[in-house]
Amino acid sequence: MLYFLPLFYLLLGLGSPAGSAVAKPETISIVAPREPEICRMFGSVYLTADPKQKNYARFTVYIDTEDTYADLSVFKETNKLFADAPGIWHITTSRNFADHVLFITTNRAFADFTIYYTKARTLAGCRK
């Protein structure tokens, strides 16, 4: 029975009972960068420009006047039930009932991404 004890420890991954010459692999934690998932953003959105509510916002956005420079084209939907695709937002007036809370900035350098309001529902969506 003593002859099988080192084999038993080896199979369990514990190494040898007297000490292992083989080192266990180290675990490396990888932290993903905080990139906005704008291609999945739809539903009810609360937009605020109030600096007091900036801490409640998930992302900071810049509203662009040009379609070519925007990361996301947004269509404003009047009915919340039809805001069911990326880039189709129902702008709400209550932060408590919103799916996403976004802070509007006037400086493009501070924004996580830029949006452009389109008038056609079919043009709404991600640019990436």
MOZI-V291243 format. One line per field, one symbol per residue. phi: phi as a letter, one per 30 degrees, with the letter a starting at -180 (. if undefined). burial: 1 if it has 9 or more other ideal C-beta (glycine too) atoms within 8 Angstrom, else 0. Layout:
phi=???
burial=???
This chain:
phi=.ddcddddddddicidddkcdcddddccdccdddcdcddcdajdbccbcdddcdddddbcbbdcccddcddbcccdcdcddcdbbeicccdcccddccdbcbcccccdddddacbbdcccddddkdcd
burial=00001100110000110000000000000000000001101111111100001100101111110000011111101001001001111111001001011111100000101111110000011100
